[in-house]
Structures are given as structure tokens and as C-alpha cells.
Amino acid sequence: MNEVETAKAREDRMQAALSGFENNVNAPVVPGEAANWLDQVQASLNELKDTYVEQVDEGHVAAFRQIRDEDPEMLRRVEQMRTEDREISGEFDAVRRRLELLESVTRRVRQDEKRVESAVAEFVPLGQALVARIRQQEVAVRTWLMEAFNRDRGIAD
């Protein structure tokens, strides 16, 4: 597989993991099935984290290098995107901790479906925000990479 095919396959895996996590987070919790919902959300979060780390370590590093090589004036943008990658990694940890707390609450109040629903309702926006932030970052990386190659630099072009 050449470099472009490898990048495309990595991007496809990450998009599939992103959709899987989003679907699991947004799935309604059937009464009595909170433990299964939590297992699915946790498994899909782990998959998303693994694929996102791979995308950052390989895809973003390569894109940032290309941006730097093509248009050194865009180094500030590259630094902003690197910072965002680090912050997203921290957000994964926050979502994971909140999911662990949700699991603990669910075990304690298993029979009280209203409390389980309430705890899940508090978690869902965190998962949705993570998905949105990752999507936004991926669009930013692609946009600035294209801009590095297509940027009009006036007379210098």
C-alpha cells in the first residue's frame, strides 16, 4: 500500500470509529440495559482513542511537516493545531473518567431508572462535544494543508 492509500485507510478507520462512538453515545438506553449501553460506549471510546492517536501520530505529524515545508509562515497555525490535538487527548481522559463515574452511579442505582436516565443525559453532551471537536480538528488540518499549497503569496508566487 502506498502512502496515500495508507493515509486514506487510516482516515477511514478513524471516521468509522468516530461514527461508532457517536452512534453508541446517541443510542437510547433501554430500561434495564444501562450496563450494555455503557459497555458499548466504553468499547467504542477505546477504539476511537486508538484510531485518533494513530491519526495524530502519523497523519497530523505528516500534514504539519508538509505545511511547514510548503509555507513556513503558517507555523502559528501548525502550533495551534498541535495544541488542539493535545487538548483533545485530555478531553478523551475527561470523557473516560465521566464514563467511569456513570458506571459507578449506574451500579449503585440500578433499580432507579430515572436516576440512570438522568446520569446518562448528563454524559451524552460530553460525548457529542468530543465527536464535534475531533471532526472540527480534522477539517482544520485538511483545510490548512490545502491552504499551504494553494495560498496566494502575491509577487512571491
Steps between C-alpha positions, in 0.01 A plus 500: 500500500643841407505803728174647367315169537636457852386851595156437349464167685603668828250782441225248417570304822483817704178614335345156563608513866366855530162396356490190719561700817251766396233239425556324832492824701181611327324163529218503753557301817239227513367448854704232672773516233717783633791263561494387135479861382798590718701205366431605141585863566821403683612262224430756229678774700807276528491433126462870423788591730729243334415613149523868590844452656610321183359784287681761708830310520511420130252710302523829685877483541538446124252778419671743738837418343358564153348831609829607659698403189259661256421820689711579807281806565229261616699369798264684738207301358696177538567582865131574555407163350763319710356667809151392398622139455638507856178648635291237322716230661420657837132505409513126435625455856223721638234308307645170620495617864141618464406166346658318797300721736185426302572128528540530876174697533318249280615207715383673818158611374434215258133474592434875482461548124434874536836556669674288236329701224604824667864389534508388136341828389784688671763284324365511143592867429860427603523220246335712233739788571800268462370381163443857381844611614675214321306567180584869521870420547506265202341768281753756627798274421372431146414868441836637613689231311319598179552868578876446537513377141245740351572818692547812291818665619479796262815569300687216674293243308 
